[in-house]
């Protein structure tokens, strides 16, 4: 832990939070949008929030769930994030701008707790630089623009860690608060169960290996209350079991060695790309930043693993789940919540430097060195932030939704590559699985009752295209614009 703290940041213990608040203000204005991309998950979250407001089942979104479809699919996602969106839906309806403001506020709140977390280990200067490196990273700013659970889950994760660290005094109230936070984190994303697992392992280590104090009743409280919160709240809102089962079914242990090696390389690359800002304008600086941050993070992690604690158990458990999870198209999204912990390891590696006289200057220089390339991407984000994204708010999309709402019956079933978004904006039943076996597509469509196929020129599905091409007698183009084509199907 760093001992020397710069006087200009510590004359008053609350001064640092005022400084951070001022530094966070631009977040309210950067990348605030009133449109969303075609990512389908956001639509399901919003639709479930609407269902909460309307007091109808969470699975009643119009999306027809195909149990045997490849990948991880579900009738309804865990209730945590929809519950957070429900008040916004109640007061503002489906307003992307209102959702975007709320995500920005959550990021600002997260920045304060991140500062509190980092100050446990580092100087004020190091802590505030780490927070800025996280919240102003272009990837973070892009996540802030999307109506997704990334930032809310990150906040719940950090809050759980901070509160659990307070249990060192043995007071049961901290165990109880921790259990509530862990339960909430798991409601937002089921992988929050890893937090509970890390706590259990850490307490077992304290009990059997380090012989330090361990409040056994407190651990029971964390386990019982957090699990009760997760299962009871999901049961209360009638979340189907597949919301958890499909995550578990997706985990693969076949050929485990090759999978772990492949995933390790993939996520190392993603973490390196997290610092790729400015690669086109400042290539040397961007590349140096990527590899220096990656190297320091690895050194810091190895150093801390020599005496592992809750953070190490959490990171290892979290990454173990990702290694087994059959998805290599998520980019930064899956590891985003633990990026603050990886930055902690990066800073921990710097504590090896023993030159106290110049340490603050070195840390400030490195922090600015990392932040400088951000300016290139942030400038580009600001330049384009008022443009309508390619998604449901585009003119061509609105035209398609309006036509479908006016001309398709309420019991119509429409096949589309983004079924949840279509269901949200048309209130029709939708289906999204195009069987690669041409002989089975017609059987599937008959079983589900598909009446229409909606195609998008920029989101091509070869199986849908082949079906239209190979069945001219059973399909008919009934409407189109510059991006969409709507076909009726005669089954």
C-alpha positions in Angstrom: 0.0 0.0 0.0 1.3 3.4 -0.9 2.1 5.5 2.2 2.9 9.0 0.9 -0.1 11.0 -0.3 0.2 14.2 -2.2 -0.8 17.1 0.0 -2.7 19.0 -2.7 -5.2 16.1 -2.8 -5.4 15.3 0.9 -5.8 18.6 2.7 -9.4 17.6 3.3 -10.6 14.0 3.0 -13.7 15.0 1.0 -11.8 17.3 -1.4 -10.9 14.4 -3.6 -14.5 13.5 -4.1 -15.4 17.1 -5.1 -12.5 17.0 -7.6 -13.8 13.7 -9.0 -17.3 15.0 -9.2 -16.1 18.0 -11.3 -14.1 15.6 -13.5 -17.1 13.4 -14.0 -19.5 16.1 -15.2 -18.6 15.7 -18.9 -20.0 12.2 -18.7 -23.5 13.7 -18.6 -22.8 15.2 -22.1 -20.5 12.8 -23.8 -22.2 10.1 -26.0 -25.7 10.9 -24.9 -27.9 9.6 -27.7 -31.6 9.2 -28.4 -31.1 6.1 -30.6 -29.8 2.6 -30.1 -28.1 0.1 -32.3 -29.6 -3.3 -33.3 -28.2 -5.2 -30.3 -31.2 -7.3 -29.4 -30.6 -7.7 -25.7 -31.5 -4.1 -24.9 -34.9 -4.6 -26.4 -35.6 -7.6 -24.1 -34.5 -5.6 -21.0 -36.9 -2.8 -22.0 -39.7 -5.1 -22.8 -39.4 -6.9 -19.5 -39.4 -3.5 -17.8 -42.6 -2.7 -19.6 -44.1 -6.0 -18.4 -43.2 -5.0 -14.8 -45.1 -1.8 -15.2 -48.1 -3.5 -16.8 -48.0 -6.4 -14.3 -47.8 -9.1 -16.9 -45.4 -12.1 -17.0 -41.8 -11.4 -17.9 -41.8 -13.9 -20.7 -44.7 -12.2 -22.5 -42.6 -10.2 -24.8 -43.8 -11.6 -28.1 -40.5 -13.3 -28.7 -41.0 -17.0 -29.5 -38.4 -18.9 -27.6 -36.7 -21.8 -29.5 -35.3 -24.1 -26.9 -33.2 -26.1 -29.3 -31.6 -23.1 -31.1 -27.8 -22.9 -30.8 -26.2 -20.4 -28.4 -27.6 -19.0 -25.2 -31.2 -17.9 -25.6 -33.9 -17.4 -23.0 -37.5 -16.4 -22.6 -36.7 -13.8 -20.0 -33.4 -12.5 -18.5 -32.8 -12.2 -14.8 -35.0 -9.5 -13.3 -32.4 -7.1 -11.8 -31.8 -4.8 -14.7 -35.4 -4.7 -15.9 -36.4 -3.6 -12.3 -33.9 -0.7 -12.6 -35.5 0.3 -15.9 -39.1 0.0 -14.8 -39.4 3.4 -13.1 -38.0 5.1 -16.2 -40.5 3.2 -18.4 -43.3 4.2 -16.1 -42.5 7.9 -16.2 -40.9 8.3 -19.7 -42.0 5.3 -21.8 -39.5 3.9 -24.3 -37.2 6.9 -24.4 -33.7 6.0 -25.2 -32.4 9.4 -24.0 -33.9 8.8 -20.5 -32.3 5.4 -20.3 -28.9 6.9 -21.5 -29.0 9.5 -18.7 -29.7 6.9 -16.1 -26.7 4.8 -17.3 -24.5 7.9 -17.1 -25.6 8.6 -13.6 -24.8 5.0 -12.6 -21.4 5.4 -14.1 -20.8 8.6 -12.1 -22.0 6.8 -8.9 -19.7 3.9 -9.8 -16.8 6.3 -10.1 -17.2 7.5 -6.5 -17.2 3.9 -5.2 -14.3 3.0 -7.4 -12.4 5.9 -5.8 -13.3 4.6 -2.4 -12.1 1.1 -3.4 -8.8 2.3 -4.9 -8.0 4.6 -1.9 -7.9 1.5 0.3 -4.7 0.5 -1.5 -3.2 3.6 -3.2 -2.6 7.3 -2.9 -5.3 9.8 -3.8 -3.4 10.6 -7.0 -3.1 7.0 -8.1 -6.7 6.3 -7.2 -8.2 9.2 -9.1 -6.1 8.4 -12.2 -7.3 4.8 -12.1 -10.9 6.0 -12.0 -10.4 8.4 -14.9 -8.6 5.7 -16.9 -11.7 3.5 -16.4 -14.6 5.9 -16.8 -13.2 7.9 -19.8 -12.0 4.9 -21.7 -13.8 5.0 -25.1 -15.1 1.4 -24.6 -16.6 2.5 -21.3 -18.2 5.6 -23.0 -19.6 3.3 -25.7 -21.1 1.0 -23.1 -22.6 4.0 -21.4 -24.5 4.7 -24.6 -26.1 1.2 -24.6 -29.1 0.1 -22.6 -27.3 -2.9 -21.1 -26.4 -4.3 -17.7 -22.6 -3.8 -18.0 -22.3 -0.6 -15.9 -25.0 -1.5 -13.3 -23.4 -4.9 -12.7 -20.0 -3.3 -12.4 -21.4 -0.9 -9.7 -23.0 -3.8 -7.8 -19.7 -5.8 -8.0 -17.6 -3.0 -6.6 -20.2 -2.2 -3.8 -20.2 -5.9 -2.8 -16.4 -5.9 -2.6 -16.2 -2.7 -0.6 -18.9 -3.8 1.9 -17.4 -7.3 2.3 -14.0 -5.8 3.2 -15.7 -4.1 6.1 -16.6 -7.5 7.6 -13.0 -7.7 8.8 -14.3 -6.1 12.1 -16.7 -9.1 12.5 -19.9 -7.0 12.7 -22.9 -8.9 11.4 -24.5 -5.8 9.8 -21.7 -5.7 7.2 -22.3 -9.4 6.4 -26.0 -8.7 6.0 -25.4 -5.6 3.8 -22.9 -7.7 1.7 -25.5 -10.4 1.3 -28.0 -7.9 -0.1 -25.5 -6.4 -2.5 -24.3 -9.9 -3.7 -28.0 -10.9 -4.2 -28.6 -7.7 -6.2 -25.5 -8.2 -8.3 -26.7 -11.8 -9.1 -30.1 -10.5 -10.0 -28.5 -8.2 -12.6 -26.3 -10.9 -14.0 -26.3 -14.6 -12.8 -22.5 -14.6 -13.0 -22.7 -12.5 -9.8 -22.8 -16.0 -8.1 -19.0 -15.9 -8.5 -18.9 -13.1 -5.8 -20.5 -15.4 -3.4 -18.2 -18.3 -4.3 -15.1 -16.0 -3.8 -16.4 -15.0 -0.4 -16.9 -18.6 0.7 -13.4 -19.5 -0.5 -11.9 -16.5 1.2 -13.6 -17.4 4.5 -12.5 -21.0 4.3 -8.9 -19.8 3.7 -9.2 -17.6 6.8 -10.6 -20.5 8.8 -8.2 -23.3 7.8 -5.1 -21.8 6.5 -4.3 -18.3 7.8 -6.0 -19.0 11.1 -7.4 -15.5 11.1 -10.8 -14.5 12.4 -13.8 -15.8 10.4 -17.3 -15.2 11.4 -19.0 -18.4 10.5 -22.5 -17.1 11.2 -21.7 -14.1 9.0 -20.8 -16.4 6.1 -24.0 -18.3 6.6 -25.9 -15.0 6.4 -24.2 -14.0 3.1 -25.0 -17.4 1.5 -28.6 -17.6 2.8 -29.7 -14.0 2.2 -28.0 -13.6 -1.2 -29.4 -16.8 -2.6 -32.8 -16.1 -1.1 -32.9 -12.7 -2.8 -31.9 -14.1 -6.2 -34.3 -17.0 -6.3 -37.2 -15.3 -4.5 -37.2 -12.1 -6.6 -36.9 -14.1 -9.8 -39.7 -16.4 -8.6 -41.8 -13.4 -7.6 -41.6 -12.0 -11.2 -42.1 -15.5 -12.8 -38.7 -15.6 -14.5 -38.6 -19.0 -16.3 -35.9 -21.4 -15.1 -34.2 -21.2 -18.5 -32.9 -17.8 -17.6 -30.4 -19.6 -15.4 -30.5 -23.1 -16.9 -29.3 -21.9 -20.4 -26.3 -20.3 -18.9 -25.4 -23.5 -17.2 -26.1 -25.6 -20.3 -23.9 -23.4 -22.3 -20.8 -24.1 -20.2 -18.6 -26.5 -21.9 -15.9 -28.8 -20.3 -15.1 -30.8 -23.4 -11.5 -30.4 -24.7 -11.0 -28.1 -21.7 -7.3 -27.5 -22.2 -7.6 -26.1 -25.7 -10.7 -24.1 -24.8 -8.9 -22.4 -21.8 -5.9 -21.6 -23.9 -8.0 -20.2 -26.7 -10.1 -18.1 -24.4 -7.1 -16.9 -22.5 -5.6 -15.5 -25.7 -8.9 -14.0 -26.7 -9.5 -12.1 -23.4 -5.9 -11.0 -23.2 -6.3 -9.5 -26.7 -9.6 -7.9 -25.6 -8.0 -6.3 -22.6 -5.2 -5.0 -24.7 -7.7 -3.6 -27.2 -9.4 -1.8 -24.3 -6.4 0.6 -24.6 -6.2 0.8 -28.4 -7.5 4.4 -28.5 -5.4 6.6 -30.8 -4.0 3.6 -32.7 -4.5 5.4 -36.0 -3.3 8.8 -35.0 -0.8 8.0 -32.3 0.2 4.4 -33.2 3.4 4.2 -31.1 1.8 5.7 -28.0 -1.2 3.4 -28.4 0.8 0.3 -28.8 3.1 1.2 -26.0 0.2 1.8 -23.7 -1.5 -1.5 -24.6 1.5 -3.7 -23.9 2.7 -1.7 -20.8 -0.7 -1.9 -19.2 -1.0 -5.6 -20.0 2.5 -6.3 -18.6 1.9 -4.4 -15.4 -1.4 -6.1 -14.9 0.1 -9.5 -15.2 3.0 -8.6 -12.9 0.6 -7.2 -10.3 -1.8 -10.2 -10.5 1.1 -12.6 -10.0 2.4 -10.6 -7.1 -1.0 -10.6 -5.3 -1.6 -14.3 -6.0 1.4 -15.1 -3.8 -1.0 -14.2 -0.9 -4.4 -14.5 -2.5 -7.5 -12.8 -1.0 -11.1 -12.0 -2.0 -10.0 -10.1 -5.2 -7.9 -12.9 -6.5 -10.5 -15.5 -5.8 -13.1 -13.3 -7.5 -11.0 -12.7 -10.7 -10.0 -16.3 -11.0 -13.5 -17.6 -10.5 -15.0 -15.0 -12.9 -12.4 -15.8 -15.6 -12.9 -19.6 -15.1 -16.6 -19.1 -16.0 -15.7 -17.1 -19.1 -13.1 -19.7 -20.1 -15.9 -22.4 -20.1 -18.6 -20.2 -21.6 -18.9 -20.9 -25.4 -18.8 -17.4 -26.7 -16.0 -15.6 -28.5 -18.1 -12.8 -30.0 -18.7 -10.7 -26.9 -15.6 -8.5 -27.2 -15.0 -6.5 -24.1 -18.5 -6.9 -22.7 -17.9 -10.0 -20.5 -14.7 -8.9 -18.9 -15.7 -5.2 -18.6 -17.0 -5.6 -15.0 -13.6 -6.8 -13.7 -11.6 -4.2 -15.6 -11.4 -2.0 -12.4 -9.8 -5.0 -10.6 -7.3 -5.5 -13.5 -6.4 -1.8 -13.2 -5.9 -2.4 -9.5 -3.3 -5.1 -10.4 -1.7 -2.7 -12.8 -1.2 -0.1 -10.0 -0.1 -2.8 -7.6 2.7 -3.6 -9.9 3.9 0.0 -9.7 4.3 -0.4 -5.9 7.4 -2.4 -6.7 9.1 0.9 -7.5 11.0 2.0 -4.4 12.0 5.5 -5.5 9.5 7.4 -3.2 11.0 10.8 -4.2 9.8 10.6 -7.8 7.0 8.1 -7.4 4.2 10.6 -7.6 5.7 12.1 -10.8 6.1 8.7 -12.3 2.5 7.7 -11.6 1.2 11.0 -12.9 3.2 10.7 -16.0 2.0 7.1 -16.7 -1.6 8.1 -16.0 -1.4 11.0 -18.5 0.4 8.7 -20.9 -2.6 6.3 -20.8 -5.2 9.0 -20.9 -3.7 11.0 -23.8 -4.6 8.6 -26.6 -8.2 8.6 -25.3 -8.6 12.2 -26.6 -8.5 10.9 -30.2 -11.5 8.5 -29.7 -13.4 10.9 -27.4 -13.2 13.6 -30.0 -14.6 11.2 -32.6 -17.4 10.1 -30.2 -18.4 13.8 -29.6 -18.3 14.5 -33.4 -20.8 11.7 -34.2 -22.8 11.5 -31.0 -25.9 13.3 -32.4 -26.1 11.0 -35.4 -28.9 8.4 -35.5 -27.4 5.0 -35.0 -28.0 2.1 -37.3 -30.9 0.6 -35.5 -34.6 0.8 -34.6 -34.7 4.6 -34.6 -33.5 4.9 -38.2 -36.1 6.3 -40.7 -36.2 3.1 -42.7 -36.8 1.1 -39.4 -39.6 3.3 -38.3 -41.2 2.9 -41.8 -41.0 -0.9 -41.5 -42.5 -0.9 -37.9 -45.3 1.4 -39.0 -46.2 -0.7 -42.0 -46.2 -3.9 -39.9 -48.3 -2.3 -37.1 -50.9 -1.1 -39.7 -51.0 -4.1 -42.0 -50.2 -7.2 -40.1 -52.7 -8.8 -37.7 -52.1 -8.9 -34.0 -51.6 -12.7 -34.1 -49.0 -12.5 -36.9 -45.6 -14.2 -36.4 -42.7 -12.5 -38.1 -39.3 -14.0 -38.6 -36.4 -11.5 -38.3 -32.7 -11.7 -37.3 -33.4 -9.3 -34.4 -36.7 -10.7 -33.1 -36.7 -9.0 -29.7 -36.2 -5.5 -31.1 -39.0 -6.2 -33.7 -41.3 -7.4 -30.9 -40.6 -4.3 -28.8 -41.5 -1.8 -31.5 -44.3 -3.7 -33.3 -46.0 -5.6 -30.4 -46.1 -8.6 -32.7 -45.0 -12.2 -32.2 -41.5 -12.7 -33.5 -39.1 -15.5 -34.2 -35.4 -15.4 -34.9 -34.0 -18.9 -35.5 -33.4 -19.8 -39.2 -32.5 -23.5 -39.3 -29.4 -24.1 -41.4 -31.1 -27.3 -42.8 -33.3 -26.0 -45.6 -35.6 -29.0 -45.3 -36.3 -28.1 -41.6 -37.0 -24.4 -42.0 -40.4 -25.0 -43.5 -41.2 -27.5 -40.8 -40.1 -25.1 -38.1 -42.1 -22.2 -39.6 -45.2 -24.4 -39.8 -44.7 -25.4 -36.2 -44.2 -21.9 -34.9 -46.8 -20.4 -37.3 -44.6 -17.9 -39.1 -46.6 -15.7 -41.5 -43.9 -13.2 -42.6 -40.1 -12.9 -43.1 -38.5 -9.5 -42.6 -35.1 -9.0 -44.2 -32.6 -6.2 -43.7 -30.0 -5.4 -46.3 -27.2 -4.8 -43.7 -28.0 -7.8 -41.5 -28.1 -10.6 -44.0 -29.0 -14.2 -42.9 -27.9 -16.6 -45.6 -30.5 -19.2 -44.5 -33.3 -16.7 -44.7 -32.1 -15.6 -48.1 -31.9 -19.2 -49.3 -35.4 -19.9 -48.1 -36.8 -16.9 -50.1 -34.7 -17.9 -53.2 -35.7 -21.6 -53.1 -39.4 -21.1 -52.3 -40.7 -18.5 -54.9 -44.1 -20.3 -54.9 -44.5 -19.9 -51.1 -43.1 -16.4 -50.6 -44.3 -13.1 -51.9 -42.7 -9.6 -51.5 -45.4 -7.4 -50.1 -43.5 -4.3 -49.0 -40.0 -2.8 -49.1 -37.9 0.3 -48.6 -34.2 1.2 -48.9 -33.2 -1.4 -46.2 -36.1 -3.7 -45.5 -38.1 -6.3 -47.4 -41.2 -7.9 -46.0 -42.3 -11.3 -47.4 -45.5 -13.1 -46.7 -45.3 -16.9 -46.4 -47.8 -19.5 -47.6 -47.4 -22.5 -45.4 
